[in-house]
Amino acid sequence: MEQGISAINEQVREASGFAYRLREEIGKVIVGQRYLVDRLLIGLLSNGHVLLEGVPGLAKTLSVKTLAQTIDASFARLQFTPDLLPADLVGTLIYNPRDGVFTVKKGPIFAHLVLADEINRAPAKVQSALLEAMQERQVTIGDETHILPEPFLVLATQNPIEQEGTYPLPEAQVDRFMLKLSIGYPSREEERQILERMATTDRSVTAAPVVRPADIIAARRLVDSIYIDEKVKEYVIDLVFATRDPAAFKLDLAPFIQYGASPRATLNLTLAAKAHAFLQGRGYVTPQDVKSIALDVLRHRVIVTYEAEAEDMTSDALVKRILDGVPVP
């Protein structure tokens, strides 16, 4: 077993070099935001979609666009609006009167990286069309099913402060996102760097492609092979079960949690922890890998009660208390 872990470790050390190249290239456009960039890479490596939430102007859209530029892959940006139709997303059938046949015109969803900007501004029909694409990695146009390209990743943004004209995402769709990121303001030093670099009318700074889609798919296979000890697996399950039955872990949180995390959270937390270990250049998962990524995996899967809302207790606060209360192996 030790020899197997050592071999995986060596492979990961060699293969994870592209992550440094990606970070360096993205850093030519994006100042700071290491947390955001690393979580986008984790989503990419673990084949999971990412939901970004933050106030306007924090470079959410620019970060996703820059990531797409660093990967030699197709990219589509969809600005979600209340009048958007499912056909605007997945495509439609076009009738050709000369031949008397319908031909498929594929929509922007047929890209490797899809940016769903302000996803909560689209009506339910569009959100459900996106749901099929996210979950099944395929779309249906007419009576034909079309497979989406690999890698395929949906990176969605939403604005938490302006609720007028928005359609809140259903819990079922939010659960399809592997990670939900809460993006904060930059530090004072980073803000100064942003001023020096971006306070100009010339916005032509772009990133160059340094990775191919084939590299991402190869890295995913390596992420799958990363070793995770039995005790760490039990720790992952303990964290998820603590969201459902906190009393079993001597946590007085039951009045504040309406619904806990689903089994999908267990799978996503395990995969994300493996991807986190990969980015650190390790071929094995530590409890710290799990702890580092747990908040992003669980925050949108823990549904709070009215009592929690009355006491201004958010799902973030509940997950942090679970992370503090569950014993680490």
KAPE-V969645 format. One record per residue. N is the residue number from 1. RES is the residue in one small letter. PSI is psi in radians with two decimals (999 if undefined). D_CENTER is the distance of its C-alpha to the mean C-alpha in Angstrom with 2 decimals. Layout:
# KAPE-V969645
n=[N;N]
res=[RES;RES]
psi=[PSI;PSI]
d_center=[D_CENTER;D_CENTER]
This chain:
# KAPE-V969645
n=[1;2;3;4;5;6;7;8;9;10;11;12;13;14;15;16;17;18;19;20;21;22;23;24;25;26;27;28;29;30;31;32;33;34;35;36;37;38;39;40;41;42;43;44;45;46;47;48;49;50;51;52;53;54;55;56;57;58;59;60;61;62;63;64;65;66;67;68;69;70;71;72;73;74;75;76;77;78;79;80;81;82;83;84;85;86;87;88;89;90;91;92;93;94;95;96;97;98;99;100;101;102;103;104;105;106;107;108;109;110;111;112;113;114;115;116;117;118;119;120;121;122;123;124;125;126;127;128;129;130;131;132;133;134;135;136;137;138;139;140;141;142;143;144;145;146;147;148;149;150;151;152;153;154;155;156;157;158;159;160;161;162;163;164;165;166;167;168;169;170;171;172;173;174;175;176;177;178;179;180;181;182;183;184;185;186;187;188;189;190;191;192;193;194;195;196;197;198;199;200;201;202;203;204;205;206;207;208;209;210;211;212;213;214;215;216;217;218;219;220;221;222;223;224;225;226;227;228;229;230;231;232;233;234;235;236;237;238;239;240;241;242;243;244;245;246;247;248;249;250;251;252;253;254;255;256;257;258;259;260;261;262;263;264;265;266;267;268;269;270;271;272;273;274;275;276;277;278;279;280;281;282;283;284;285;286;287;288;289;290;291;292;293;294;295;296;297;298;299;300;301;302;303;304;305;306;307;308;309;310;311;312;313;314;315;316;317;318;319;320;321;322;323;324;325;326;327;328;329]
res=[m;e;q;g;i;s;a;i;n;e;q;v;r;e;a;s;g;f;a;y;r;l;r;e;e;i;g;k;v;i;v;g;q;r;y;l;v;d;r;l;l;i;g;l;l;s;n;g;h;v;l;l;e;g;v;p;g;l;a;k;t;l;s;v;k;t;l;a;q;t;i;d;a;s;f;a;r;l;q;f;t;p;d;l;l;p;a;d;l;v;g;t;l;i;y;n;p;r;d;g;v;f;t;v;k;k;g;p;i;f;a;h;l;v;l;a;d;e;i;n;r;a;p;a;k;v;q;s;a;l;l;e;a;m;q;e;r;q;v;t;i;g;d;e;t;h;i;l;p;e;p;f;l;v;l;a;t;q;n;p;i;e;q;e;g;t;y;p;l;p;e;a;q;v;d;r;f;m;l;k;l;s;i;g;y;p;s;r;e;e;e;r;q;i;l;e;r;m;a;t;t;d;r;s;v;t;a;a;p;v;v;r;p;a;d;i;i;a;a;r;r;l;v;d;s;i;y;i;d;e;k;v;k;e;y;v;i;d;l;v;f;a;t;r;d;p;a;a;f;k;l;d;l;a;p;f;i;q;y;g;a;s;p;r;a;t;l;n;l;t;l;a;a;k;a;h;a;f;l;q;g;r;g;y;v;t;p;q;d;v;k;s;i;a;l;d;v;l;r;h;r;v;i;v;t;y;e;a;e;a;e;d;m;t;s;d;a;l;v;k;r;i;l;d;g;v;p;v;p]
psi=[-0.74;-0.70;-0.67;-0.77;-0.70;-0.71;-0.77;-0.72;-0.80;-0.75;-0.75;-0.71;-0.70;-0.77;-0.51;-0.02;-0.54;-0.44;-0.65;-0.69;-0.71;-0.83;-0.75;-0.73;-0.74;-0.62;-0.28;-0.39;-0.77;2.24;2.21;-2.41;0.70;-0.71;-0.82;-0.82;-0.78;-0.69;-0.60;-0.69;-0.65;-0.75;-0.73;-0.75;-0.51;0.20;0.74;2.49;2.69;2.32;2.16;2.21;2.27;2.84;2.80;2.61;0.23;0.26;0.48;-0.94;-0.74;-0.65;-0.77;-0.76;-0.71;-0.69;-0.74;-0.63;-0.58;-0.27;2.25;1.21;2.87;2.56;2.40;2.35;2.27;2.05;1.85;2.27;2.82;-0.39;0.17;2.48;2.70;-0.62;-0.52;-0.37;-0.94;-0.38;-3.10;3.07;2.28;2.24;2.25;1.83;-0.44;-0.78;-0.28;0.46;2.80;2.39;2.63;2.25;1.89;2.52;-3.11;-0.19;-0.33;1.08;2.79;-0.81;2.16;2.11;1.98;1.62;2.23;1.02;-0.52;0.11;-0.10;2.56;3.00;-0.65;-0.73;-0.71;-0.66;-0.59;-0.69;-0.60;-0.77;-0.75;-0.73;-0.76;-0.80;-0.20;0.59;2.80;2.70;2.16;2.03;-2.18;0.30;2.48;2.31;2.26;2.39;2.72;2.79;2.39;2.64;2.18;2.24;2.17;1.93;2.55;2.61;2.63;2.10;-0.14;-0.38;1.80;-0.14;2.27;0.43;2.74;1.82;2.39;2.33;2.61;-0.65;-0.64;-0.68;-0.64;-0.37;-0.35;2.20;-0.77;2.47;2.05;2.39;1.88;2.22;3.12;2.66;2.86;2.98;-0.72;-0.73;-0.66;-0.66;-0.72;-0.69;-0.76;-0.84;-0.66;-0.64;-0.16;1.16;2.74;-0.23;1.88;0.61;0.07;2.14;2.88;2.66;2.62;2.25;-0.12;2.52;2.72;-0.61;-0.59;-0.67;-0.79;-0.68;-0.70;-0.62;-0.69;-0.64;-0.66;-0.71;-0.56;-0.07;2.37;2.38;2.10;2.72;-0.68;-0.63;-0.65;-0.75;-0.62;-0.72;-0.81;-0.67;-0.77;-0.76;-0.75;-0.50;-0.41;-0.39;-0.68;1.27;-0.48;-0.55;-0.35;0.36;0.67;2.20;1.12;-0.06;-0.70;-0.27;-0.18;2.02;-0.85;2.43;-3.02;2.61;2.98;-0.44;-0.55;-0.68;-0.80;-0.81;-0.66;-0.68;-0.83;-0.76;-0.65;-0.68;-0.76;-0.64;-0.74;-0.69;-0.79;-0.44;-0.03;0.46;2.57;0.25;2.69;2.34;2.81;-0.53;-0.59;-0.78;-0.80;-0.63;-0.59;-0.18;-0.71;-0.71;-0.50;-0.57;-0.38;-0.58;0.02;-0.12;1.94;2.13;2.76;3.00;-0.59;-0.71;-0.73;-0.68;-0.53;0.24;0.66;2.00;2.93;-0.57;-0.81;-0.69;-0.77;-0.68;-0.68;-0.62;-0.76;-0.60;-0.52;-0.44;2.21;2.39;2.29;999]
d_center=[32.23;32.47;33.11;30.10;27.77;29.55;29.06;25.29;25.23;27.15;25.01;21.79;23.67;24.70;21.50;19.15;21.27;19.17;16.40;19.19;20.21;16.81;16.74;20.36;20.02;17.16;19.41;22.13;20.42;18.13;20.07;18.57;14.98;14.66;12.18;9.81;10.66;10.41;6.91;6.04;8.66;7.61;4.72;7.76;10.25;9.30;8.78;5.71;3.98;1.79;5.31;7.50;10.92;14.00;17.51;18.47;19.24;16.69;15.62;12.17;13.34;15.35;12.69;10.72;14.26;15.41;12.79;14.01;17.51;17.27;16.48;19.44;17.57;17.82;15.83;16.23;15.78;16.53;17.99;17.90;21.36;23.52;25.62;22.94;23.92;22.14;24.27;22.82;19.44;20.55;24.05;27.52;30.92;33.49;37.17;39.45;43.00;44.68;43.43;42.93;39.52;35.92;33.39;29.61;27.92;24.26;21.80;19.00;16.47;18.16;16.25;14.05;11.51;11.61;11.14;11.86;13.58;14.71;13.56;15.80;18.84;19.09;21.40;20.80;21.99;19.40;16.55;18.10;18.38;14.69;14.26;16.52;14.80;11.36;13.28;16.31;15.24;18.43;20.16;23.73;26.08;29.56;30.36;28.43;25.06;23.20;20.69;17.71;17.56;15.93;13.48;11.70;8.19;7.54;6.19;8.06;10.15;12.75;15.84;16.96;20.58;21.95;22.17;25.01;24.36;20.99;20.14;18.10;15.31;16.82;15.70;15.52;12.91;10.79;11.09;9.57;6.00;5.38;4.27;6.23;7.50;11.20;12.52;16.21;19.23;20.26;23.29;26.76;27.04;23.78;24.99;28.23;26.60;24.72;28.16;29.89;27.50;26.47;29.55;31.02;31.53;30.40;26.66;26.92;25.06;22.54;20.90;22.35;20.77;20.96;19.01;19.55;17.39;19.83;18.95;15.27;16.61;19.23;16.94;14.97;18.47;19.24;16.20;17.55;20.93;20.08;22.48;21.70;24.85;26.10;26.16;22.50;21.72;23.99;22.23;18.86;20.90;22.81;19.84;18.70;22.38;22.99;20.81;23.15;26.42;26.42;30.24;30.22;28.80;31.28;28.77;30.23;27.10;27.99;29.29;25.97;23.60;24.02;21.52;19.76;16.70;17.03;17.45;13.99;12.97;15.45;14.11;10.45;11.97;14.31;12.10;9.82;13.28;14.65;12.17;12.95;16.59;16.37;15.40;18.39;20.55;21.37;22.00;21.82;19.66;21.17;20.87;19.59;16.48;15.84;16.86;14.78;11.40;12.87;12.60;8.81;8.99;12.21;12.56;11.73;13.65;16.79;18.93;21.68;25.31;27.57;29.26;26.18;25.69;29.41;29.07;26.03;24.04;20.29;17.80;16.74;20.44;20.84;18.09;19.64;23.00;21.93;20.66;24.02;26.05;24.97;26.99;25.31;26.95]
